[in-house]
């Protein structure tokens, strides 16, 4: 009986070895194909803007200074000027000399890339853009994005009116319904072409840029110089309401108003539940 089983076991083992070998070679073939595809993408030629002649440092770029060339992507700088952006660099000065045939990079042009320049063009007439330092919990855990609307709250130390010579802490809403123009160096224009996953994954910023009136800009600068800590409260984009009677919150106010605030919230929760 054992003699009959030995050939059978040999066939089974040989079959298993054949399957494992076949699977190994399939995996290797897939790896080779992926490597070939990566190499093809790296060596793929793309159309880029190049210098049509030697452009001196500090010269204003004219149409005669520009040319077009197909160049392997691996030979291009990361911030090369693409063909559809050629008109955006006309009239700008060069920061360094650019040799004939050399790919033109945004880092060699006055003003930097198109997205940096676009922020000024995004500001509404008679408004201003100002950046304030907020990050982490103060920036709603990094979930604020360009185009969102926020309220700006501040916590400050004031001289106590009740006890001369002592300080007391108070929190108040500084501004309401303000448009966020940028988070860090990221603007709405830059996020427009990204997937939702890419937009949600970029939360590393320590400042936000807000669109405000000139008077509001002064107010924010003063609030920062007064060593106050600023926080942002994110709004629903469809909520254009304005709270006219928001109080200044200190310890006494908190102590006496907690019951009223909780009652108000419960009434609002019931009202929304009935409305649904």
C-alpha positions as CSV (number, residue, x, y, z in Angstrom):
1,X,0.0,0.0,0.0
2,X,2.8,2.4,1.0
3,X,4.5,1.7,-2.3
4,X,1.4,2.8,-4.2
5,X,1.1,6.0,-2.2
6,X,4.7,7.1,-2.7
7,X,4.2,7.9,-6.5
8,X,0.9,9.7,-5.6
9,X,2.7,11.9,-3.0
10,X,5.4,12.6,-5.5
11,X,2.9,13.8,-8.1
12,X,1.1,16.0,-5.5
13,X,4.4,17.5,-4.3
14,X,5.5,18.1,-7.9
15,X,2.2,19.8,-8.7
16,X,2.4,22.1,-5.6
17,X,6.0,23.0,-6.6
18,X,4.9,23.8,-10.1
19,X,2.0,26.0,-8.9
20,X,4.4,27.9,-6.5
21,X,7.0,28.4,-9.2
22,X,4.3,29.6,-11.6
23,X,3.0,32.1,-9.0
24,X,6.6,33.3,-8.3
25,X,7.2,34.0,-11.9
26,X,3.9,35.8,-12.3
27,X,4.8,38.0,-9.4
28,X,8.2,38.8,-10.8
29,X,6.7,39.5,-14.2
30,X,4.2,42.0,-12.6
31,X,7.1,43.7,-10.8
32,X,9.0,44.0,-14.0
33,X,6.0,45.5,-15.8
34,X,5.5,48.0,-13.0
35,X,9.2,49.0,-13.2
36,X,8.9,49.4,-17.0
37,X,5.8,51.6,-16.6
38,X,7.5,53.7,-14.0
39,X,10.6,54.1,-16.3
40,X,8.3,55.0,-19.2
41,X,6.6,57.7,-17.2
42,X,9.9,59.1,-16.0
43,X,11.3,59.2,-19.5
44,X,8.1,60.4,-21.1
45,X,8.7,63.7,-23.0
46,X,6.4,66.6,-22.2
47,X,6.1,70.1,-23.7
48,X,7.8,72.8,-21.7
49,X,8.5,76.5,-22.1
50,X,12.2,77.1,-22.7
51,X,14.3,80.2,-23.3
52,X,14.3,81.0,-27.0
53,X,17.6,82.9,-26.6
54,X,19.8,83.9,-23.7
55,X,17.8,86.0,-21.2
56,X,19.9,88.2,-18.9
57,X,19.2,88.4,-15.2
58,X,16.7,91.1,-14.4
59,X,15.3,91.3,-18.0
60,X,11.5,91.5,-18.6
61,X,10.4,88.4,-20.5
62,X,8.9,89.1,-23.9
63,X,7.3,86.7,-26.4
64,X,10.5,86.6,-28.4
65,X,12.3,85.2,-25.4
66,X,10.2,82.1,-25.2
67,X,10.2,78.8,-27.1
68,X,8.7,75.4,-26.8
69,X,10.5,72.0,-26.6
70,X,9.7,68.4,-25.8
71,X,11.9,67.2,-23.0
72,X,12.0,64.1,-20.9
73,X,10.3,64.7,-17.5
74,X,13.4,63.6,-15.6
75,X,15.4,66.4,-17.2
76,X,12.9,69.1,-16.2
77,X,12.9,71.0,-12.9
78,X,10.0,70.2,-10.7
79,X,8.5,73.7,-11.1
80,X,8.9,74.0,-14.8
81,X,6.6,76.4,-16.7
82,X,4.0,74.4,-18.7
83,X,2.9,75.5,-22.1
84,X,-0.5,76.7,-21.0
85,X,1.1,79.0,-18.4
86,X,3.5,80.7,-20.9
87,X,1.4,83.9,-21.0
88,X,1.6,84.3,-17.2
89,X,5.4,84.9,-17.2
90,X,5.3,87.6,-19.9
91,X,6.4,91.0,-18.5
92,X,7.9,89.4,-15.4
93,X,11.6,89.8,-14.6
94,X,14.1,87.0,-14.4
95,X,15.9,86.4,-11.1
96,X,18.8,84.7,-12.7
97,X,20.2,84.4,-16.2
98,X,18.4,81.7,-18.3
99,X,20.4,80.2,-21.2
100,X,19.1,79.6,-24.7
101,X,17.2,76.3,-24.7
102,X,17.1,76.0,-20.9
103,X,13.7,75.0,-19.4
104,X,12.2,78.0,-17.6
105,X,11.3,77.3,-13.9
106,X,9.0,79.4,-11.8
107,X,11.7,79.7,-9.1
108,X,13.8,81.7,-11.6
109,X,10.9,84.2,-12.3
110,X,10.0,87.2,-10.2
111,X,6.9,86.5,-8.1
112,X,7.2,82.7,-8.1
113,X,4.6,80.2,-9.3
114,X,1.2,81.0,-10.7
115,X,-0.6,80.0,-7.5
116,X,1.3,82.4,-5.4
117,X,0.5,85.2,-7.8
118,X,-3.1,84.2,-7.9
119,X,-3.8,85.0,-4.3
120,X,-3.6,88.8,-4.9
121,X,-6.0,88.4,-7.8
122,X,-8.4,86.6,-5.6
123,X,-8.9,89.5,-3.2
124,X,-12.1,91.3,-3.6
125,X,-11.7,95.0,-4.4
126,X,-11.5,97.2,-1.3
127,X,-10.7,94.2,0.8
128,X,-7.5,92.9,2.3
129,X,-5.8,89.6,2.9
130,X,-4.2,89.1,6.3
131,X,-2.7,86.0,7.9
132,X,-3.1,85.0,11.5
133,X,-1.2,82.2,13.4
134,X,-3.5,79.3,14.3
135,X,-3.0,75.6,14.2
136,X,-4.2,72.4,15.8
137,X,-7.4,72.9,17.9
138,X,-7.4,76.6,17.2
139,X,-7.8,75.8,13.5
140,X,-10.6,73.2,14.1
141,X,-7.9,70.4,14.2
142,X,-6.6,71.4,10.8
143,X,-9.9,70.7,9.0
144,X,-10.4,74.3,7.7
145,X,-9.9,74.6,4.0
146,X,-9.5,77.6,1.6
147,X,-13.0,78.9,0.7
148,X,-14.5,78.0,4.1
149,X,-16.2,80.6,6.3
150,X,-15.3,81.1,9.9
151,X,-15.8,83.2,13.0
152,X,-12.7,84.5,14.8
153,X,-12.7,84.3,18.6
154,X,-10.0,85.6,20.9
155,X,-9.0,85.1,24.5
156,X,-7.3,88.0,26.2
157,X,-6.1,89.1,29.6
158,X,-7.7,92.4,30.8
159,X,-7.1,94.6,33.8
160,X,-9.8,93.7,36.3
161,X,-12.4,96.4,36.9
162,X,-13.5,94.8,40.2
163,X,-10.0,94.2,41.6
164,X,-7.5,97.0,40.6
165,X,-4.0,95.7,39.9
166,X,-5.2,92.2,39.0
167,X,-5.8,90.7,35.6
168,X,-8.8,88.6,34.4
169,X,-9.2,86.4,31.3
170,X,-12.1,86.9,28.9
171,X,-13.1,85.4,25.6
172,X,-15.1,87.3,22.9
173,X,-16.0,86.9,19.3
174,X,-13.8,89.3,17.3
175,X,-15.2,88.8,13.8
176,X,-18.0,86.8,12.2
177,X,-18.5,85.1,8.8
178,X,-15.0,85.6,7.4
179,X,-13.8,83.9,4.2
180,X,-10.6,81.8,4.4
181,X,-8.4,82.6,1.4
182,X,-5.6,80.2,2.2
183,X,-4.3,77.7,4.8
184,X,-0.6,77.9,5.0
185,X,0.4,78.4,1.3
186,X,-2.5,76.5,0.0
187,X,-5.2,78.5,-1.9
188,X,-8.6,77.5,-3.2
189,X,-7.1,77.6,-6.8
190,X,-4.6,74.9,-5.8
191,X,-7.2,72.6,-4.3
192,X,-9.6,72.9,-7.2
193,X,-8.0,70.1,-9.2
194,X,-7.3,67.7,-6.3
195,X,-9.4,64.7,-5.3
196,X,-11.4,64.9,-2.0
197,X,-8.9,62.5,-0.4
198,X,-5.9,64.8,-1.3
199,X,-7.8,67.9,0.0
200,X,-8.6,66.2,3.3
201,X,-5.1,64.9,3.8
202,X,-3.3,68.2,3.7
203,X,-3.8,69.7,7.2
204,X,-0.2,70.8,8.0
205,X,-0.4,74.5,8.4
206,X,0.3,77.0,11.2
207,X,-1.5,80.1,9.7
208,X,-4.6,81.0,7.8
209,X,-5.1,83.9,5.5
210,X,-8.5,85.7,5.8
211,X,-10.2,88.2,3.6
212,X,-11.2,91.3,5.7
213,X,-11.9,95.0,5.5
214,X,-9.0,97.4,6.2
215,X,-10.6,98.2,9.6
216,X,-10.9,94.5,10.4
217,X,-7.2,94.0,9.5
218,X,-6.2,96.6,12.0
219,X,-8.4,94.9,14.6
220,X,-6.8,91.5,14.0
221,X,-3.3,92.9,14.1
222,X,-4.0,94.6,17.5
223,X,-5.6,91.4,18.8
224,X,-2.4,89.6,18.0
225,X,-0.1,92.3,19.5
226,X,-2.2,92.3,22.6
227,X,-0.9,88.8,23.2
228,X,-4.3,87.3,22.7
229,X,-4.9,83.8,21.5
230,X,-7.1,83.5,18.5
231,X,-9.3,80.6,17.6
232,X,-11.5,79.9,14.5
233,X,-15.0,78.5,14.6
234,X,-16.0,76.8,11.3
235,X,-19.4,77.8,9.8
236,X,-21.8,76.0,7.5
237,X,-21.2,77.6,4.0
238,X,-24.9,78.3,3.7
239,X,-25.2,80.0,7.1
240,X,-24.9,83.8,6.6
241,X,-26.4,84.7,10.0
242,X,-25.0,87.3,12.4
243,X,-25.2,87.2,16.1
244,X,-25.6,90.8,17.3
245,X,-25.5,90.3,21.1
246,X,-22.7,87.9,21.8
247,X,-21.3,88.5,25.3
248,X,-17.7,88.8,26.6
249,X,-17.2,85.5,28.5
250,X,-15.2,85.6,31.8
251,X,-15.4,83.3,34.8
252,X,-18.3,85.2,36.4
253,X,-20.3,85.1,33.2
254,X,-19.6,81.4,32.7
255,X,-20.6,80.6,36.3
256,X,-24.0,82.4,36.0
257,X,-25.0,81.6,32.4
258,X,-24.2,77.8,32.2
259,X,-27.8,76.8,33.1
260,X,-29.3,79.2,30.6
261,X,-26.9,78.1,27.9
262,X,-27.8,74.4,28.5
263,X,-31.5,75.1,28.5
264,X,-31.2,77.0,25.2
265,X,-29.3,74.1,23.6
266,X,-31.9,71.6,24.8
267,X,-34.7,73.7,23.3
268,X,-32.8,74.0,20.0
269,X,-32.2,70.2,19.9
270,X,-35.9,69.5,20.5
271,X,-36.9,72.1,17.9
272,X,-34.7,70.6,15.2
273,X,-35.8,67.1,16.1
274,X,-39.5,68.1,15.7
275,X,-38.7,70.0,12.5
276,X,-37.2,66.9,10.9
